[in-house]
Amino acid sequence: MNDFAKDAEALEIKGGAIEGAVASKEEILALATLPNREGLLSMLLSVLQAPVRNVALAVKAVADNKEDALNLKLRSVA
């Protein structure tokens, strides 16, 4: 509706109702600019996934460093 109101000069949003309560024009426009449900769920998943990804990268870095140290030690012995 907000996108259509931008294109149509005759339509102007002046307010609305949210769960039975009167909402101002600013509140309606703030809600209209929120991403859709799928976008919000995607953002939430990204936020929840980031710490797990960071731990996995840290564990991999430690494993790689130990592997490099072991390979270096084996080369020096051989």
C-alpha positions in Angstrom: 0.0 0.0 0.0 2.8 2.4 0.9 4.5 1.7 -2.5 1.2 2.4 -4.3 0.7 5.6 -2.3 4.1 6.8 -3.5 3.1 6.3 -7.1 -0.5 7.5 -6.9 -0.9 11.2 -6.2 -4.5 10.8 -5.2 -3.8 8.4 -2.4 -2.3 9.8 0.8 -1.8 7.8 4.0 -3.0 9.9 7.0 -3.2 7.2 9.7 -4.5 3.8 10.4 -5.5 1.3 13.0 -3.3 -1.4 14.5 -5.0 -4.0 16.6 -7.9 -1.7 17.3 -5.7 1.3 18.4 -5.4 4.4 16.3 -2.0 4.8 14.7 -0.4 8.0 13.4 0.9 8.5 9.9 4.5 8.1 11.2 3.7 4.8 12.9 2.0 3.5 9.8 5.0 4.5 7.6 7.4 3.0 10.1 5.6 -0.3 9.8 5.4 0.0 6.0 9.2 0.3 5.8 9.9 -2.9 7.8 11.1 -6.0 5.8 8.6 -8.8 5.2 8.4 -11.8 7.4 10.9 -13.8 5.4 13.4 -11.0 5.4 13.1 -10.6 9.2 13.5 -14.3 9.7 16.5 -14.3 7.5 18.1 -11.5 9.5 17.3 -13.3 12.8 18.8 -16.5 11.5 22.0 -14.7 10.4 22.3 -13.1 13.9 21.9 -16.5 15.6 24.2 -18.3 13.2 27.1 -15.8 13.5 28.5 -16.9 16.9 28.4 -20.6 15.8 30.2 -19.8 12.6 32.8 -17.8 14.5 33.5 -20.7 16.9 33.8 -23.1 14.0 36.3 -20.8 12.3 38.3 -20.5 15.5 38.4 -24.3 16.0 39.5 -24.7 12.4 42.2 -22.1 12.8 43.6 -23.9 15.9 43.5 -27.2 14.1 45.3 -25.7 11.1 48.0 -24.2 13.3 48.6 -27.5 15.1 48.8 -29.3 11.7 51.3 -26.7 10.4 53.4 -27.0 13.5 53.4 -30.8 13.3 54.3 -30.8 9.6 57.2 -28.3 10.4 58.4 -30.5 13.2 58.3 -33.7 11.0 60.3 -31.9 8.2 63.0 -30.9 10.7 63.3 -34.4 12.1 63.5 -36.0 8.6 
